[in-house]
């Protein structure tokens, strides 16, 4: 098993995060990360390091459903040569746990339908939360971190405007 460290992003990680994000995803995701960070909208930004090198990154930004504030997961990426080794899972598990510990009631994600359910995500429409984008129900998911706070909450998930400005 790899000795991967998960920690919060530091200023000297920015170039490596951009490199990992561009190679793992697309240029648009790297641009979105930079834009969210520049606008102070990085609620939580974690890196995965292996032997001191950044090999993965996850960003959470503010999101809301009605008057309840939670988080949106993404972008998240792992360097192609380190994928399918559990690094992405460690990022998601650690990030969601840290947000839950901070009192965050939910996390929404637009992602792979076969991947995110392993981490407690389920189709958001099953609990009355909808996406502002036209996407299949099984790729827009939510992890409820505080059942009491989310009881009876429904409506459209509102993401930061930066998500619509990067294409």
C-alpha positions in Angstrom: 0.0 0.0 0.0 1.2 3.5 -0.9 2.2 5.9 1.9 0.1 8.8 0.8 -0.3 11.9 2.9 -3.4 14.0 2.7 -3.0 17.6 3.9 -4.4 21.0 3.2 -3.1 22.9 0.2 -0.1 25.3 0.7 0.9 28.2 -1.5 3.9 26.3 -2.8 1.5 23.5 -4.0 -0.3 25.7 -6.6 1.8 24.9 -9.6 1.7 21.1 -8.9 -2.0 21.2 -8.3 -2.5 22.9 -11.7 -0.3 20.3 -13.4 -2.1 17.3 -11.8 -5.5 18.9 -12.5 -4.6 19.5 -16.2 -3.3 16.0 -16.7 -6.0 14.2 -14.8 -9.0 16.2 -16.0 -8.9 19.1 -18.5 -7.5 22.6 -18.7 -11.0 23.9 -17.7 -10.8 22.2 -14.3 -7.4 23.7 -13.6 -8.8 27.1 -14.6 -11.8 26.6 -12.3 -9.6 25.8 -9.4 -7.5 28.9 -10.0 -10.6 31.0 -10.3 -12.3 29.7 -7.2 -9.0 30.1 -5.2 -8.5 33.7 -6.5 -12.1 34.6 -5.5 -11.7 33.2 -2.0 -14.1 30.4 -2.7 -12.0 27.4 -1.7 -13.9 26.1 1.3 -11.4 23.2 1.6 -8.5 22.3 -0.7 -6.5 19.2 0.0 -3.6 17.5 -1.7 -2.4 14.0 -1.7 1.4 13.6 -1.6 3.6 10.7 -2.3 7.2 11.0 -1.3 6.7 14.8 -1.0 5.2 15.1 -4.5 1.7 16.3 -5.1 -0.1 13.4 -6.9 -3.8 14.4 -6.2 -6.0 17.3 -5.3 -9.6 17.9 -4.2 -11.4 21.2 -3.9 -14.6 21.9 -2.1 -16.4 25.2 -2.6 -19.6 26.7 -0.9 -22.9 25.5 -2.2 -26.4 25.9 -0.8 -29.9 24.4 -1.0 -32.5 26.9 0.0 -31.1 28.6 3.2 -28.8 25.7 4.1 -25.2 26.1 3.3 -23.0 23.1 2.4 -20.3 22.2 0.0 -19.7 21.3 -3.6 -17.0 18.7 -4.3 -14.9 19.3 -7.4 -12.8 19.5 -9.2 -10.9 16.4 -8.0 -8.1 14.7 -9.8 -5.2 12.3 -9.4 -2.2 12.2 -11.7 -2.8 9.6 -14.4 0.2 7.5 -13.3 -1.2 7.2 -9.8 -4.9 6.6 -10.6 -6.7 3.4 -9.4 -4.5 3.2 -6.3 -7.0 4.6 -3.8 -5.7 8.1 -3.7 -8.9 9.7 -4.9 -10.8 7.8 -2.3 -8.5 9.0 0.4 -9.1 12.6 -0.7 -12.9 12.2 -0.8 -13.0 10.4 2.6 -10.7 12.8 4.3 -12.4 15.9 2.8 -15.9 14.8 3.7 -14.8 13.8 7.2 -13.2 17.2 7.7 -16.3 19.0 6.5 -18.6 16.9 8.7 -16.3 17.8 11.7 -16.8 21.5 10.8 -20.6 21.1 10.8 -21.1 21.0 7.0 -24.5 19.4 6.5 -24.1 18.1 2.9 -21.8 17.8 -0.1 -23.0 17.7 -3.7 -21.0 16.4 -6.6 -21.4 16.1 -10.3 -19.4 12.9 -10.9 -19.1 9.3 -12.0 -22.1 7.3 -11.0 -20.1 4.2 -10.2 -17.4 5.9 -8.2 -18.9 8.3 -5.6 -21.6 6.0 -4.1 -18.6 4.2 -2.4 -18.3 7.3 -0.2 -21.9 7.8 0.8 -23.1 9.7 -2.2 -26.5 8.9 -3.7 -28.6 10.6 -6.4 -29.6 14.0 -5.1 -33.0 13.8 -6.6 -33.8 10.9 -4.2 -33.8 13.5 -1.4 -35.4 16.3 -3.4 -32.2 18.2 -4.4 -31.9 19.1 -8.1 -29.1 20.4 -10.3 -29.1 23.6 -12.3 -27.6 21.7 -15.2 -29.3 19.2 -17.3 -27.5 16.0 -16.3 -28.6 12.4 -15.6 -30.0 11.9 -12.1 -27.3 9.3 -11.3 -24.4 11.7 -11.9 -25.6 14.5 -9.7 -25.2 13.2 -6.1 -25.3 14.3 -2.5 -23.7 13.0 0.7 -25.8 14.0 3.7 -23.4 14.7 6.6 -26.0 16.0 9.1 -29.3 14.2 8.7 -31.0 16.5 11.3 -30.1 19.7 9.5 -31.0 18.3 6.1 -34.4 16.9 7.2 -37.0 18.5 4.9 -34.5 20.5 2.8 -35.1 20.3 -0.9 -34.6 22.5 -4.0 -32.0 23.4 -6.5 -28.4 23.2 -5.4 -26.7 26.6 -5.9 -23.0 26.5 -6.9 -20.7 29.4 -7.1 -20.9 31.5 -10.3 -17.4 30.4 -11.2 -18.7 27.0 -12.3 -20.7 28.7 -15.1 -18.0 31.0 -16.2 -15.4 28.4 -17.0 -16.1 26.4 -20.2 
